[in-house]
Amino acid sequence: MSSSIITLLTDFGLQDGYVATMKGVILSICPDAKLVDISHLIAPQNVRSGAFVLLASCGYFPPGTVHMAVVDPGVGTERGAIAVRTRSSFFVGPDNGLFSLVLRDETGWEARSLENPQFRRSPLSSTFHGRDLFAPAAAHLALGVRFDTLGPACVPVIPQWDQPIIGKGEVQGEVIHIDRFGNAITNVRSEVLEKQGPWEKWTMEAGKSLINSIHKTYGRVGTGEALALSGSSGFVEIAVNQGNAASELDLEMGTRVTFRLAGF
């Protein structure tokens, strides 16, 4: 199933040479690798945001693609380092919930702890596992190394923010990503609401704001008006038509949201 495509997602930014260094390590091991940047502008240490952006992007790549993601506030600590094999792809990175949204929809996946010294650089830096641990593992997977040789089987961490709380007529979640336009994406899938009742019968509390307009697209409300809608990735997001919901509604990562269905 291996492919020569390796995607990279990090919070490293573009100012320094961190991303280029990892690419150099990958290409030294797998010269034919096709490297694709998903994003390097994830908010620093924001695992939630990284998990969402990875989920929103990874499903559009060919089978066998290796997705390397490094948003790693626990680098150098006891947090695990893993590779995951799904039915169509590989994922490599820290075991801190970064792959939890991807695995929520997958069955039959397998995870391995990256413990085989054959697939890492030595000495191993305590602050740059992207270079010394994750890049070599991703490159070897792209070369076709046997997945089970990476290390022993393990169970990835599933954080509390991974799942909303679903009740009858009420769904509680939180903001897990804020995009460039200021739209605040929640961890609540649109289908969760649709299974209980039509869009027009739901209201939403987000922080201190009450949103009575839940629609299919931005243009259904006037310019400057707030609404909730089903985003292109299938999650409910909060937006302001031609505005910035995050700043105008005082929303941030982790802001609690509650959806209520009329009649309950």
Residue frames relative to the residue before (quaternion, step in Angstrom):
aa qw qx qy qz dx dy dz
M 1.0000 0.0000 0.0000 0.0000 0.00 0.00 0.00
S 0.4859 0.7064 -0.4309 0.2816 3.58 1.18 -0.32
S 0.1447 -0.7634 0.6267 0.0592 3.54 -1.22 0.65
S 0.4861 -0.6532 0.4827 0.3225 3.57 -1.20 0.34
I 0.5361 0.6148 -0.4142 0.4039 3.60 1.25 0.08
I 0.0000 0.7682 -0.6398 0.0232 3.56 -0.92 0.98
T 0.1750 -0.7708 0.6028 0.1089 3.57 -0.77 1.00
L 0.1928 -0.7729 0.5957 0.1033 3.54 -1.22 0.55
L 0.0295 0.7623 -0.6448 0.0481 3.54 -0.98 0.97
T 0.1456 0.7954 -0.5726 0.1349 3.58 -0.71 1.06
D 0.4036 -0.6466 0.5691 0.3084 3.53 -1.40 -0.08
F 0.3529 0.7942 -0.4402 0.2257 3.59 1.24 0.39
G 0.3861 -0.7201 0.4913 0.3015 3.61 1.16 -0.44
L 0.5045 -0.6657 0.4781 0.2715 3.53 -1.36 -0.08
Q 0.5007 0.6876 -0.4104 0.3288 3.58 1.27 -0.07
D 0.7752 0.3344 -0.1605 0.5114 3.57 0.94 -0.91
G 0.6101 -0.5997 0.3978 0.3314 3.54 -1.31 0.04
Y 0.3249 0.7928 -0.4785 0.1923 3.60 1.23 0.20
V 0.6774 0.4869 -0.3016 0.4616 3.58 0.86 -0.94
A 0.6580 0.5102 -0.3102 0.4588 3.58 0.90 -0.89
T 0.6194 0.5466 -0.3396 0.4498 3.58 1.04 -0.75
M 0.6647 0.4883 -0.3092 0.4734 3.59 0.91 -0.85
K 0.6369 0.5196 -0.3313 0.4632 3.57 1.00 -0.77
G 0.6294 0.5342 -0.3352 0.4541 3.57 1.04 -0.72
V 0.6377 0.5148 -0.3230 0.4733 3.58 1.01 -0.81
I 0.6579 0.5120 -0.3145 0.4539 3.58 0.88 -0.92
L 0.7143 0.4600 -0.2675 0.4544 3.58 0.80 -1.00
S 0.5938 0.5533 -0.3708 0.4514 3.60 1.16 -0.43
I 0.7043 0.4233 -0.2483 0.5130 3.57 1.14 -0.63
C 0.7969 0.1125 -0.0140 0.5933 3.57 0.97 -0.92
P 0.1877 -0.8487 0.4832 0.1048 3.61 0.31 1.23
D 0.6986 0.4698 -0.2759 0.4639 3.60 1.13 -0.54
A 0.3775 0.7464 -0.4801 0.2644 3.59 1.24 0.12
K 0.2537 -0.7187 0.6276 0.1586 3.53 -1.15 0.78
L 0.1513 -0.8318 0.5324 0.0415 3.57 -0.34 1.27
V 0.0612 -0.7925 0.6067 -0.0117 3.55 -0.85 1.06
D 0.2822 -0.7574 0.5676 0.1568 3.57 -0.78 1.03
I 0.2555 -0.7381 0.6034 0.1607 3.58 -0.72 1.07
S 0.7162 -0.3217 0.2184 0.5796 3.58 0.82 -1.01
H 0.1153 -0.7576 0.6349 0.0983 3.52 -1.24 0.61
L 0.5968 0.5674 -0.3439 0.4512 3.54 1.31 0.39
I 0.2345 0.7417 -0.5736 0.2567 3.56 1.08 0.71
A 0.5541 -0.6055 0.4383 0.3665 3.60 -0.95 0.81
P 0.5912 -0.6247 0.3652 0.3562 3.63 -0.82 0.95
Q 0.8636 0.0591 -0.1133 0.4877 3.53 -0.96 1.10
N 0.5154 0.6683 -0.4097 0.3464 3.61 1.22 0.18
V 0.2075 -0.8244 0.5191 0.0889 3.54 0.12 1.34
R 0.6059 0.5702 -0.3578 0.4239 3.60 1.00 -0.78
S 0.6852 0.4889 -0.2762 0.4639 3.53 0.83 -1.04
G 0.6497 0.5188 -0.3158 0.4572 3.57 0.95 -0.85
A 0.6404 0.5307 -0.3199 0.4539 3.56 1.00 -0.84
F 0.6669 0.4973 -0.3080 0.4616 3.58 0.96 -0.82
V 0.6776 0.4909 -0.3065 0.4538 3.60 0.80 -0.97
L 0.6241 0.5314 -0.3352 0.4645 3.57 1.03 -0.74
L 0.6630 0.5018 -0.3030 0.4656 3.59 0.87 -0.94
A 0.6845 0.5100 -0.2919 0.4314 3.57 0.89 -0.95
S 0.7514 0.4138 -0.2030 0.4722 3.60 1.17 -0.52
C 0.6718 0.5891 -0.3223 0.3127 3.56 0.82 -1.01
G 0.6437 0.5729 -0.3333 0.3825 3.60 1.03 -0.63
Y 0.6600 0.5250 -0.3019 0.4446 3.59 1.24 -0.20
F 0.5733 0.5825 -0.3791 0.4339 3.57 1.29 0.19
P 0.6269 -0.5616 0.3806 0.3832 3.60 -1.17 0.49
P 0.6390 -0.5153 0.3965 0.4110 3.60 -1.20 0.42
G 0.7715 0.3470 -0.2692 0.4603 3.53 -1.08 0.78
T 0.4394 0.6956 -0.4645 0.3276 3.59 1.25 -0.06
V 0.2803 -0.7306 0.6005 0.1648 3.56 -1.12 0.79
H 0.1368 -0.7935 0.5909 0.0496 3.58 -0.67 1.13
M 0.0863 -0.7903 0.6063 0.0205 3.57 -0.54 1.18
A 0.0053 0.8072 -0.5876 0.0562 3.57 -0.63 1.15
V 0.0036 -0.8067 0.5894 -0.0439 3.58 -0.80 1.01
V 0.2428 0.6609 -0.6716 0.2308 3.52 -0.36 1.38
D 0.1134 0.8811 -0.4094 0.2079 3.48 0.20 1.37
P 0.0502 -0.8349 0.5478 0.0187 3.61 0.40 1.15
G 0.7037 0.4551 -0.2677 0.4755 3.61 1.20 -0.39
V 0.2578 0.7967 -0.5175 0.1760 3.60 1.21 0.33
G 0.8020 0.2686 -0.2223 0.4851 3.57 -0.95 0.93
T 0.6161 0.5177 -0.3550 0.4758 3.60 1.26 -0.09
E 0.7269 -0.4316 0.3073 0.4369 3.56 -1.27 -0.32
R 0.3991 0.7124 -0.4965 0.2943 3.62 1.19 0.02
G 0.5056 -0.6878 0.4344 0.2874 3.57 -1.00 0.77
A 0.2587 -0.7015 0.6354 0.1929 3.52 -1.40 0.21
I 0.0135 -0.8586 0.5072 -0.0726 3.57 -0.54 1.15
A 0.1636 -0.6880 0.6839 0.1795 3.43 -1.50 0.17
V 0.1380 -0.7836 0.6033 0.0550 3.56 -1.05 0.83
R 0.1599 -0.7626 0.6202 0.0907 3.55 -1.01 0.86
T 0.1171 -0.7684 0.6264 0.0591 3.57 -0.78 1.04
R 0.7353 -0.4022 0.2864 0.4643 3.57 -1.24 -0.16
S 0.8102 0.2662 -0.1253 0.5070 3.60 1.11 -0.51
S 0.8249 0.1947 -0.0448 0.5288 3.60 1.09 -0.54
F 0.3271 -0.6850 0.6011 0.2497 3.52 -1.43 0.02
F 0.1171 -0.7677 0.6266 0.0661 3.56 -1.19 0.63
V 0.0515 -0.7974 0.6010 -0.0198 3.56 -0.92 0.96
G 0.4373 0.6909 -0.5003 0.2849 3.57 -0.87 0.93
P 0.7271 -0.4046 0.3059 0.4627 3.58 -1.26 -0.25
D 0.4095 -0.6986 0.5335 0.2441 3.55 -1.15 0.67
N 0.3619 0.7407 -0.4801 0.2998 3.56 0.37 1.27
G 0.7025 -0.4339 0.2617 0.4997 3.58 1.25 0.35
L 0.4287 0.7356 -0.4410 0.2839 3.58 1.26 -0.13
F 0.7512 0.3582 -0.2035 0.5158 3.61 1.12 -0.60
S 0.4001 0.7661 -0.4482 0.2285 3.60 1.25 0.00
L 0.6658 0.4945 -0.3235 0.4556 3.62 0.93 -0.78
V 0.6154 0.5294 -0.3418 0.4735 3.59 1.08 -0.67
L 0.7247 0.4560 -0.2553 0.4490 3.57 0.81 -0.99
R 0.5089 0.6477 -0.4259 0.3743 3.60 1.20 -0.37
D 0.7616 0.3677 -0.1909 0.4983 3.59 1.01 -0.78
E 0.6330 0.5546 -0.3226 0.4332 3.58 1.25 -0.10
T 0.1135 -0.7431 0.6510 0.1054 3.52 -1.29 0.48
G 0.7953 0.3253 -0.2188 0.4623 3.55 -1.17 0.49
W 0.4295 0.6969 -0.4805 0.3146 3.58 1.15 0.47
E 0.2078 -0.7577 0.6089 0.1095 3.53 -1.32 0.40
A 0.1458 -0.7980 0.5810 0.0659 3.59 -0.97 0.84
R 0.1146 -0.7804 0.6134 0.0410 3.55 -1.14 0.76
S 0.4026 -0.6861 0.5546 0.2443 3.55 -1.08 0.80
L 0.3968 -0.7434 0.4891 0.2251 3.60 -0.77 1.02
E 0.1978 0.8221 -0.4995 0.1885 3.55 0.30 1.29
N 0.5523 0.6111 -0.4071 0.3948 3.61 1.21 -0.20
P 0.3817 -0.7592 0.4769 0.2248 3.63 -0.48 1.15
Q 0.5233 0.6460 -0.4068 0.3786 3.59 1.24 -0.31
F 0.7669 0.3513 -0.1665 0.5106 3.57 1.15 -0.65
R 0.6481 0.4340 -0.3529 0.5167 3.57 0.99 0.89
R 0.4997 -0.6237 0.4985 0.3358 3.55 -1.27 0.28
S 0.1519 -0.7764 0.6062 0.0813 3.54 -1.18 0.59
P 0.4856 -0.2306 -0.8380 0.0937 1.48 -1.76 1.81
L 0.4774 -0.6668 0.5017 0.2752 3.54 -1.21 0.58
S 0.3730 -0.7357 0.5214 0.2186 3.58 -0.57 1.13
S 0.4156 -0.7045 0.5141 0.2583 3.58 -1.09 0.64
T 0.7475 0.3794 -0.2145 0.5013 3.60 1.26 -0.15
F 0.7676 0.2949 -0.1734 0.5420 3.64 1.21 -0.16
H 0.0196 0.8257 -0.5603 0.0617 3.57 0.50 1.20
G 0.5162 0.6275 -0.4222 0.4020 3.59 1.19 -0.35
R 0.7051 0.4472 -0.2434 0.4936 3.56 0.99 -0.86
D 0.8125 0.3661 -0.1493 0.4285 3.54 0.70 -1.15
L 0.7810 0.3148 -0.1544 0.5168 3.59 1.13 -0.52
F 0.7723 0.3824 -0.2188 0.4576 3.58 0.60 -1.11
A 0.6471 0.5182 -0.3330 0.4492 3.62 0.93 -0.78
P 0.6688 0.4743 -0.3309 0.4671 3.66 0.83 -0.78
A 0.6495 0.5143 -0.3307 0.4520 3.61 0.93 -0.82
A 0.6552 0.5083 -0.3148 0.4618 3.58 0.94 -0.87
A 0.6560 0.5191 -0.3116 0.4506 3.58 0.96 -0.88
H 0.6681 0.4918 -0.3070 0.4664 3.59 0.94 -0.81
L 0.6168 0.5231 -0.3525 0.4708 3.59 1.05 -0.65
A 0.6450 0.5164 -0.3191 0.4642 3.57 1.02 -0.79
L 0.6418 0.5114 -0.3156 0.4765 3.58 1.18 -0.57
G 0.5623 -0.6341 0.3704 0.3803 3.58 1.24 -0.32
V 0.2937 0.7619 -0.5297 0.2295 3.58 1.16 0.43
R 0.5690 -0.5945 0.4378 0.3622 3.60 -1.08 0.65
F 0.5158 -0.6820 0.4265 0.2948 3.55 -0.76 1.06
D 0.7024 0.4927 -0.2890 0.4246 3.60 0.87 -0.88
T 0.5882 0.5712 -0.3847 0.4240 3.62 1.21 -0.08
L 0.5125 0.6649 -0.4172 0.3483 3.61 1.23 -0.19
G 0.7296 -0.3359 0.2509 0.5403 3.57 1.09 -0.68
P 0.7161 -0.4574 0.3037 0.4309 3.58 -1.26 0.00
A 0.6107 -0.5477 0.4269 0.3805 3.54 -1.25 0.48
C 0.0005 -0.7953 0.6057 -0.0250 3.58 -1.13 0.68
V 0.3801 -0.6885 0.5655 0.2482 3.55 -1.34 0.16
P 0.3956 -0.7492 0.4731 0.2416 3.63 -0.51 1.10
V 0.5622 -0.5817 0.4793 0.3404 3.53 -1.29 0.51
I 0.1074 -0.7581 0.6403 0.0616 3.57 -1.02 0.88
P 0.2589 -0.8148 0.4981 0.1449 3.64 -0.26 1.19
Q 0.6572 -0.5307 0.3656 0.3908 3.57 -1.24 0.37
W 0.6644 0.5202 -0.3225 0.4289 3.60 1.00 -0.69
D 0.4693 0.7073 -0.4280 0.3101 3.57 1.24 -0.17
Q 0.8172 0.2288 -0.0812 0.5227 3.59 0.93 -0.86
P 0.3816 -0.6855 0.5599 0.2664 3.60 -1.02 0.74
I 0.4476 -0.6415 0.5422 0.3068 3.55 -1.32 0.24
I 0.1194 -0.8299 0.5449 0.0113 3.56 -0.46 1.23
G 0.0122 0.7881 -0.6139 0.0432 3.56 -0.70 1.14
K 0.6416 -0.4998 0.3959 0.4264 3.55 -1.29 -0.04
G 0.8416 0.0634 -0.0888 0.5289 3.55 -0.46 1.22
E 0.7668 0.2384 -0.1653 0.5725 3.59 1.25 0.11
V 0.0257 -0.7791 0.6262 -0.0141 3.55 -0.97 0.92
Q 0.1294 -0.7963 0.5890 0.0482 3.58 -0.81 1.02
G 0.0917 0.7937 -0.5946 0.0900 3.54 -0.91 0.92
E 0.3213 -0.7313 0.5562 0.2295 3.55 -1.19 -0.53
V 0.5713 -0.5675 0.4664 0.3662 3.54 -1.30 0.33
I 0.0976 -0.8214 0.5611 0.0290 3.58 -0.78 1.03
H 0.7997 0.0802 -0.0610 0.5919 3.61 1.23 -0.13
I 0.1085 -0.7491 0.6486 0.0805 3.55 -1.17 0.70
D 0.2716 -0.8077 0.5030 0.1446 3.56 -0.51 1.16
R 0.7696 -0.3910 0.2577 0.4341 3.55 -1.36 0.06
F 0.6974 0.4720 -0.2663 0.4689 3.58 1.12 -0.63
G 0.5530 -0.6206 0.3893 0.3968 3.57 1.29 -0.07
N 0.4209 0.6743 -0.4890 0.3593 3.58 1.23 0.27
A 0.2600 -0.7733 0.5644 0.1260 3.57 -0.91 0.95
I 0.1785 -0.8067 0.5587 0.0724 3.57 -0.40 1.25
T 0.2691 -0.7732 0.5576 0.1371 3.56 -0.89 0.97
N 0.5361 -0.6137 0.4646 0.3467 3.57 -1.29 0.11
V 0.5244 0.6173 -0.4104 0.4189 3.59 1.27 0.35
R 0.3299 -0.7446 0.5479 0.1912 3.55 -0.70 1.07
S 0.5981 -0.5942 0.4106 0.3474 3.55 -1.08 0.77
E 0.6500 0.5465 -0.3225 0.4182 3.57 0.95 -0.84
V 0.5623 0.5971 -0.3904 0.4183 3.59 1.16 -0.51
L 0.6814 0.4543 -0.2802 0.5007 3.58 1.01 -0.80
E 0.6710 0.5342 -0.3054 0.4136 3.57 0.87 -0.97
K 0.6121 0.5622 -0.3530 0.4297 3.59 1.12 -0.57
Q 0.7345 0.4200 -0.2326 0.4796 3.59 1.14 -0.59
G 0.8005 -0.1759 0.1340 0.5570 3.59 1.07 -0.54
P 0.6378 -0.5488 0.3736 0.3905 3.60 -1.22 0.42
W 0.6949 -0.5112 0.3273 0.3855 3.54 -1.21 0.64
E 0.7045 0.5136 -0.2854 0.3982 3.57 0.82 -1.03
K 0.6684 0.4949 -0.3085 0.4618 3.60 1.22 -0.22
W 0.6035 0.5508 -0.3583 0.4516 3.59 1.28 0.07
T 0.0952 -0.7315 0.6667 0.1066 3.53 -1.26 0.56
M 0.2187 -0.7967 0.5572 0.0830 3.54 -1.21 0.43
E 0.1704 -0.7370 0.6451 0.1080 3.53 -1.08 0.84
A 0.0092 0.7855 -0.6172 0.0442 3.55 -0.83 1.03
G 0.7943 -0.0850 0.0091 0.6015 3.56 -0.20 1.25
K 0.7904 -0.2406 0.2132 0.5214 3.58 -0.63 -1.15
S 0.6158 0.5767 -0.3299 0.4235 3.58 1.28 0.00
L 0.2101 -0.7344 0.6310 0.1352 3.54 -1.16 0.76
I 0.1016 -0.8022 0.5882 0.0143 3.56 -0.71 1.11
N 0.1719 -0.8134 0.5519 0.0649 3.54 -0.56 1.19
S 0.6742 0.4902 -0.2868 0.4721 3.57 1.24 -0.28
I 0.0719 0.7593 -0.6421 0.0771 3.58 -0.56 1.18
H 0.0353 0.8334 -0.5389 0.1174 3.53 -0.42 1.28
K 0.6060 -0.5693 0.4255 0.3573 3.53 -1.36 -0.04
T 0.8171 0.0524 -0.0074 0.5741 3.59 1.13 -0.49
Y 0.6949 -0.5200 0.3189 0.3808 3.58 -1.25 0.53
G 0.7059 0.5216 -0.2684 0.3971 3.56 0.90 -0.97
R 0.5126 0.6557 -0.4176 0.3646 3.61 1.25 0.04
V 0.7202 0.3077 -0.2328 0.5765 3.59 1.29 -0.09
G 0.6282 -0.5595 0.3857 0.3788 3.56 -1.23 0.33
T 0.6661 -0.4892 0.3810 0.4146 3.54 -1.29 0.36
G 0.8031 0.2526 -0.2139 0.4954 3.55 -0.85 1.02
E 0.5886 0.5729 -0.3739 0.4308 3.60 1.26 -0.08
A 0.4182 -0.7031 0.5235 0.2384 3.55 -1.13 0.74
L 0.0506 0.7821 -0.6196 0.0416 3.52 -1.21 0.60
A 0.2900 -0.6773 0.6253 0.2571 3.51 -1.39 0.09
L 0.0261 0.8061 -0.5892 0.0474 3.56 -1.05 0.70
S 0.5300 -0.5933 0.4944 0.3503 3.51 -1.34 0.23
G 0.2960 -0.7861 0.5197 0.1559 3.57 -0.53 1.18
S 0.7113 -0.4839 0.3128 0.4024 3.55 -1.30 0.25
S 0.6749 0.4795 -0.2954 0.4768 3.59 1.21 -0.40
G 0.5954 -0.6088 0.3480 0.3920 3.58 1.30 0.03
F 0.6131 0.5194 -0.3577 0.4758 3.59 1.28 0.13
V 0.5126 -0.6223 0.4893 0.3326 3.56 -1.17 0.57
E 0.0321 -0.7981 0.6017 0.0054 3.55 -0.92 0.90
I 0.3742 -0.7008 0.5690 0.2123 3.52 -1.27 0.56
A 0.0159 0.8161 -0.5727 0.0757 3.54 -0.77 1.05
V 0.2172 -0.6902 0.6590 0.2052 3.51 -1.43 0.14
N 0.4709 -0.6925 0.4627 0.2908 3.57 -0.67 1.07
Q 0.8403 -0.0694 -0.0438 0.5358 3.54 -0.58 1.32
G 0.6521 0.4543 -0.3374 0.5045 3.56 1.14 0.69
N 0.5134 -0.6259 0.4978 0.3111 3.55 -1.34 -0.16
A 0.3100 -0.7981 0.4876 0.1706 3.58 -0.17 1.28
A 0.6289 0.5637 -0.3493 0.4058 3.59 0.93 -0.85
S 0.7403 0.3962 -0.2351 0.4896 3.59 0.83 -0.94
E 0.7022 0.4848 -0.2832 0.4378 3.60 0.91 -0.85
L 0.7610 0.3256 -0.1827 0.5306 3.60 1.12 -0.62
D 0.4262 -0.7328 0.4375 0.3001 3.58 1.33 0.19
L 0.3383 0.7341 -0.5059 0.3012 3.55 0.83 1.07
E 0.0121 0.7873 -0.6160 0.0228 3.56 -1.11 0.70
M 0.7076 -0.4190 0.3344 0.4604 3.54 -1.30 0.09
G 0.7978 0.2752 -0.2189 0.4897 3.55 -0.86 0.99
T 0.4289 0.6850 -0.4820 0.3383 3.63 1.22 -0.09
R 0.4024 -0.7280 0.5053 0.2296 3.57 -0.83 1.00
V 0.0879 -0.7747 0.6250 0.0392 3.57 -1.10 0.78
T 0.0838 -0.7846 0.6135 0.0310 3.55 -1.13 0.75
F 0.1745 -0.7651 0.6149 0.0780 3.54 -0.87 1.04
R 0.0536 -0.7944 0.6048 0.0144 3.57 -0.98 0.88
L 0.3166 -0.7475 0.5644 0.1500 3.53 -1.02 0.94
A 0.5052 -0.6618 0.4620 0.3057 3.57 -0.83 0.99
G 0.7483 0.3761 -0.2908 0.4627 3.56 -1.00 0.89
F 0.6947 0.4128 -0.2767 0.5201 3.60 1.27 -0.06
